């Protein structure tokens, strides 16, 4: 590792309760000779694995709170919920990490959703998100405070960030976990996710590197209750980066202007699978969705057959959803589909095979022909809705 990589100069507030910012005076820009832009960026990333010093063991569960222009990604609060359970089992604090600019108004939310401590950096270079600046900030905080576990939402931003941070810290990362638990005896994070093409659910351990890092997709875990009066310790830090030495710049942002909404935010989903039989029959799924104000979902074969667009695929290689009502019609219940919808509040399965695995996760099961049952439901429920 080149000597000129500054890994220790980052400082944070010595008084975690007063919320005041400290200044960093001892961190100058990296002193490497001028080289390519990418090399320049890497000079600013302090690469060092966290091997917890004996007198300062890795401690605490951390959640990266993803925000954009003051809007927090809901998955961050969902992770706070599961993070709280892990922290309680490990008898350690739960902390949030909030990075951005003008983020003060969001700090209270972190405590209300369960954080004991919030590590925050407010800097114009952190808004909007760039991999470079957020990676550096998160790596610096990890190196300063040695978290034991770091959870990040498997959003576009989270996927981008988590790989860089894990690489910089020389630690492991388990992506798209569907369950998280801890072994309290050895304090290992039990990271469960589909593996080997989704044929098994594997529980993965990161045995001797810290932090133990996992990403989790939105809607895998429920959002915890907000506790309006809850408070915690706020630790402000400085980024300490020289803007002239960064290589990433956001030139433009083009918003996805879809009007139909996002599948993983839907309260009602009517999903069709291969058992629907044809594109023609798939209209029964669409008509029921329209009648009761839901969105359509689809299994992978239904998408591959061109009956529904990929943006409606549910499962391991599609969306993870958690609606109040999920109606699965002509879907067998393969594990790759189940991991995307099994946490829905109420699951209604329609299948002509009474032994179909989908019935094992269903709240209500209807054995029969989807092409008959769906139109009947549309008629009955549609009339009640209007
Ligand atoms: P099938 O398994 O063929 O089931 C059709 C069902 O319809 C059967 O249970 C049948 O009894 C029933 N049926 C037939 N006719 C009728 C009728 N008239 N009325 C009522 N019921 C009827 N799949 C996904 O869905 N999402 C994913 O993200 C995904 N990712 C994958 C990733 C990998 C790496 C792999 C290997 C596979 C993935 N799959 C995914 C595919 C998955 O393994 C299954 O093949 C798929 O989920 C099956 O889809 P299906 O239930 O629609 O079809």
Boltz pocket constraint, residues with backbone or C-beta under 6 A from the ligand:
constraints:
  - pocket:
      binder: B
      contacts: [[A, 197], [A, 198], [A, 272], [A, 273], [A, 274], [A, 275], [A, 276], [A, 277], [A, 298], [A, 299], [A, 300], [A, 301], [A, 302], [A, 313], [A, 314], [A, 315], [A, 316], [A, 317], [A, 318], [A, 319], [A, 329], [A, 330], [A, 331], [A, 332], [A, 333], [A, 334], [A, 335], [A, 336], [A, 337], [A, 340], [A, 350], [A, 351], [A, 352], [A, 353], [A, 356], [A, 368], [A, 369], [A, 370], [A, 371]]
      max_distance: 6.0
